[in-house]
Amino acid sequence: MNAEERQREILAMARRLGSVEVVALAEKLSVAKETVRRDLRVLEDHGLVRRTHGGAYPVESAGFETTLAVRTTRHVPEKRRIAAAAVDLLGDAETLFVDEGFTPQLIAEGLPRDRPLTVVTTSLATAGILAKADNFTVLLLGGRVRGGTLATVDHWATRMLSGFVIDLAYVGANGISRDHGLTTPDPAVGEVKAAAVRAARRRIFAGTHTKFGAVSFCRFAEVSDFETIVTGNALPFAEAHRYSLRGPHVIRV
């Protein structure tokens, strides 16, 4: 196969498997490791993958987004640490927005059950978890349910959010970049996230180190919109500092 065909195959494998390794690709495609590295550089230049030491993982885009089921299997220890640190930032908030996604779901699971909270969410999974707590009032935003994420979108959800003033929003994203802010592949999802950012007095971004530098299709917020960013300690300190210069306190766990 030629270079273009080979790069398409590499991208398809990365999206199917969640990540690829240079050595394994070279063996499977019967090419030199340097050829694979060159292909990965091309794919990264096109914004389709992010390279790592010895491999790469796919960037979510308008044409590709991982499902909630897949997200529950990736970087789970890091996500649990991030969720615990994010819950510690709850403060005296009484009303919360909890975003769709697995890390926000873990945040919801960690919320203290010994105090009354009102939680607004688009996530069916999160609503189901929180509805069992006696002290919680759970408001599930209406709208079209996306099958891959089991979360609601469209004007019903944004209209409901526009009527709230929320103490604290826990927000996720498919990518966060100093130049492009927070992004997500789907315009409908971006509208809901933007509405949540507007409705909240305080905003916390919680996401793994792999989100940083990734850019997806739809921008919904700026880095400076957030008081705190909580991520994994695999994000280099120097890079975390660069984000902190945009305004938020950056916590690495």
C-alpha positions as CSV (number, residue, x, y, z in Angstrom):
1,M,0.0,0.0,0.0
2,N,1.1,3.6,-0.6
3,A,1.6,6.2,2.1
4,E,-1.9,7.5,2.0
5,E,-3.4,4.0,2.2
6,R,-1.1,3.1,5.0
7,Q,-2.0,6.3,7.0
8,R,-5.7,5.5,6.6
9,E,-5.1,2.0,7.9
10,I,-3.1,3.4,10.9
11,L,-5.9,5.9,11.7
12,A,-8.5,3.2,11.5
13,M,-6.6,1.0,13.8
14,A,-6.0,3.8,16.3
15,R,-9.7,4.6,16.4
16,R,-10.7,0.9,16.7
17,L,-8.1,0.0,19.4
18,G,-7.8,3.3,21.2
19,S,-4.1,3.6,20.6
20,V,-1.3,2.1,18.4
21,E,2.4,1.3,18.9
22,V,5.1,2.0,16.4
23,V,6.7,-1.5,16.7
24,A,3.4,-3.4,16.3
25,L,2.4,-1.2,13.3
26,A,5.8,-1.7,11.6
27,E,5.4,-5.5,11.9
28,K,1.8,-5.5,10.8
29,L,2.3,-3.2,7.8
30,S,5.7,-4.7,6.9
31,V,7.5,-1.4,6.9
32,A,10.3,0.2,8.8
33,K,9.6,1.8,12.2
34,E,10.8,5.1,10.8
35,T,8.2,4.9,8.1
36,V,5.5,4.4,10.8
37,R,6.9,7.4,12.7
38,R,6.7,9.5,9.6
39,D,3.1,8.4,9.0
40,L,2.2,9.3,12.6
41,R,3.8,12.7,12.2
42,V,1.6,13.3,9.1
43,L,-1.5,12.2,10.9
44,E,-0.6,14.4,13.9
45,D,0.0,17.4,11.5
46,H,-3.6,16.8,10.2
47,G,-5.0,16.8,13.7
48,L,-6.0,13.2,13.6
49,V,-3.8,11.6,16.2
50,R,-1.5,12.7,19.1
51,R,1.9,11.0,19.3
52,T,3.2,9.5,22.5
53,H,6.5,7.8,23.3
54,G,6.4,4.8,21.1
55,G,3.0,5.3,19.6
56,A,-0.1,7.5,19.2
57,Y,-3.8,7.7,20.1
58,P,-6.6,9.2,18.0
59,V,-8.0,12.7,18.4
60,E,-11.7,13.0,18.6
61,S,-13.1,15.0,15.8
62,A,-16.3,15.8,13.8
63,G,-15.9,12.3,12.2
64,F,-14.9,10.3,15.2
65,E,-15.9,10.3,18.9
66,T,-15.4,7.5,21.5
67,T,-18.5,6.1,23.2
68,L,-19.1,6.2,27.0
69,A,-18.5,2.5,27.1
70,V,-15.0,2.9,25.7
71,R,-14.3,5.9,28.0
72,T,-14.9,3.6,31.0
73,T,-11.9,1.5,30.0
74,R,-9.3,4.2,29.4
75,H,-7.0,5.9,32.0
76,V,-9.4,4.8,34.7
77,P,-6.9,5.2,37.7
78,E,-6.1,8.7,36.5
79,K,-9.8,9.6,36.1
80,R,-10.6,8.3,39.6
81,R,-7.8,10.6,41.1
82,I,-9.1,13.5,39.1
83,A,-12.7,12.9,40.2
84,A,-11.7,12.7,43.9
85,A,-9.7,16.0,43.6
86,A,-12.6,17.7,41.8
87,V,-15.0,16.7,44.5
88,D,-12.7,18.2,47.1
89,L,-13.3,21.6,45.4
90,L,-17.1,21.4,46.0
91,G,-16.9,24.1,48.8
92,D,-20.3,25.4,49.9
93,A,-22.0,24.8,46.6
94,E,-25.6,23.8,46.8
95,T,-26.5,23.6,43.1
96,L,-24.3,21.7,40.6
97,F,-24.0,21.0,36.9
98,V,-22.4,17.6,36.2
99,D,-21.4,17.1,32.5
100,E,-21.7,14.0,30.4
101,G,-18.8,11.6,30.3
102,F,-17.1,9.1,32.5
103,T,-14.9,11.4,34.6
104,P,-18.0,13.6,35.5
105,Q,-19.8,10.4,36.3
106,L,-17.0,9.5,38.8
107,I,-17.3,13.0,40.2
108,A,-21.1,12.4,40.8
109,E,-20.3,9.1,42.5
110,G,-17.9,10.8,44.9
111,L,-20.3,13.7,45.9
112,P,-20.9,13.7,49.7
113,R,-24.2,12.1,50.6
114,D,-24.5,13.8,54.0
115,R,-25.7,17.2,52.7
116,P,-28.5,18.4,50.4
117,L,-27.5,19.1,46.8
118,T,-29.4,19.9,43.6
119,V,-27.6,18.4,40.6
120,V,-28.4,19.3,37.0
121,T,-27.1,16.9,34.4
122,T,-27.5,15.8,30.8
123,S,-26.2,12.3,31.6
124,L,-28.7,9.5,32.0
125,A,-26.1,7.4,33.8
126,T,-25.3,10.1,36.2
127,A,-28.9,10.9,36.9
128,G,-29.5,7.2,37.6
129,I,-26.6,7.1,40.1
130,L,-27.6,10.3,42.0
131,A,-31.3,9.6,42.1
132,K,-30.7,7.0,44.7
133,A,-29.3,9.5,47.2
134,D,-31.9,10.7,49.7
135,N,-30.3,14.2,50.1
136,F,-30.1,14.9,46.3
137,T,-32.5,16.6,44.0
138,V,-31.7,15.5,40.4
139,L,-32.7,17.5,37.4
140,L,-32.2,15.6,34.1
141,L,-32.1,18.0,31.2
142,G,-34.5,17.1,28.4
143,G,-33.8,16.6,24.7
144,R,-32.5,14.2,22.2
145,V,-30.5,11.3,23.7
146,R,-27.2,10.6,21.9
147,G,-26.7,6.8,21.8
148,G,-22.9,6.8,22.2
149,T,-22.8,9.0,25.3
150,L,-26.3,8.5,26.8
151,A,-26.7,12.2,27.2
152,T,-29.2,14.8,26.2
153,V,-28.7,17.7,23.7
154,D,-30.5,20.2,21.6
155,H,-32.7,23.2,22.4
156,W,-34.7,21.5,25.2
157,A,-31.5,21.1,27.2
158,T,-30.1,24.6,26.5
159,R,-33.5,26.2,27.2
160,M,-33.7,24.5,30.6
161,L,-30.1,25.6,31.4
162,S,-30.8,29.2,30.5
163,G,-33.3,29.4,33.4
164,F,-30.8,28.4,36.1
165,V,-28.1,30.1,38.1
166,I,-25.8,27.2,39.2
167,D,-23.2,27.5,42.0
168,L,-20.6,25.1,40.4
169,A,-20.3,23.4,37.0
170,Y,-18.1,20.3,36.5
171,V,-17.3,20.4,32.8
172,G,-15.5,18.0,30.5
173,A,-14.2,18.3,27.0
174,N,-12.8,16.3,24.2
175,G,-9.9,18.7,23.9
176,I,-8.4,21.7,25.7
177,S,-5.9,24.0,24.1
178,R,-4.4,27.4,25.0
179,D,-5.0,28.7,21.5
180,H,-8.5,27.2,20.9
181,G,-10.0,26.7,24.3
182,L,-12.2,23.8,25.1
183,T,-13.6,21.8,22.2
184,T,-15.9,18.9,21.4
185,P,-16.8,17.1,18.2
186,D,-20.6,17.7,18.1
187,P,-22.2,21.2,17.7
188,A,-25.2,20.1,19.8
189,V,-23.0,19.0,22.6
190,G,-21.0,22.2,22.4
191,E,-24.2,24.3,22.8
192,V,-25.1,22.5,25.9
193,K,-21.7,22.8,27.4
194,A,-21.6,26.5,26.5
195,A,-25.0,27.0,28.2
196,A,-23.7,25.3,31.3
197,V,-20.6,27.5,31.4
198,R,-22.8,30.6,31.1
199,A,-25.2,29.4,33.9
200,A,-22.5,28.7,36.5
201,R,-20.9,31.0,39.0
202,R,-17.9,28.7,39.3
203,R,-16.5,26.3,36.7
204,I,-14.1,23.4,37.0
205,F,-12.6,21.5,34.1
206,A,-11.8,17.9,34.9
207,G,-10.0,15.8,32.3
208,T,-7.0,13.5,31.7
209,H,-3.7,14.7,30.5
210,T,-4.4,13.3,27.0
211,K,-7.0,16.1,26.5
212,F,-4.3,18.8,26.6
213,G,-3.3,20.2,23.2
214,A,-6.0,18.2,21.5
215,V,-8.4,20.3,19.3
216,S,-11.8,19.1,18.2
217,F,-14.5,20.7,15.9
218,C,-16.6,22.9,18.1
219,R,-15.3,25.5,20.6
220,F,-17.5,26.1,23.6
221,A,-15.4,27.9,26.2
222,E,-12.1,29.6,26.8
223,V,-9.4,28.4,29.3
224,S,-9.9,31.6,31.2
225,D,-13.6,30.8,31.9
226,F,-12.5,28.3,34.5
227,E,-11.4,28.9,38.1
228,T,-9.7,25.4,38.3
229,I,-8.4,22.7,36.0
230,V,-8.0,19.3,37.5
231,T,-5.9,16.8,35.5
232,G,-3.4,14.0,35.9
233,N,0.3,14.4,36.9
234,A,1.3,13.0,33.5
235,L,0.7,16.5,32.2
236,P,4.2,18.1,32.5
237,F,4.5,20.8,35.1
238,A,5.8,23.4,32.6
239,E,2.7,22.8,30.4
240,A,0.4,23.1,33.4
241,H,2.0,26.4,34.3
242,R,1.4,27.7,30.8
243,Y,-2.4,27.0,31.2
244,S,-2.3,28.6,34.7
245,L,-1.1,31.8,33.0
246,R,-4.5,32.0,31.3
247,G,-6.2,32.3,34.7
248,P,-7.2,29.0,36.2
249,H,-5.5,27.2,39.1
250,V,-4.1,23.9,37.7
251,I,-4.1,20.8,39.9
252,R,-2.2,17.7,38.9
253,V,-3.0,14.5,40.7
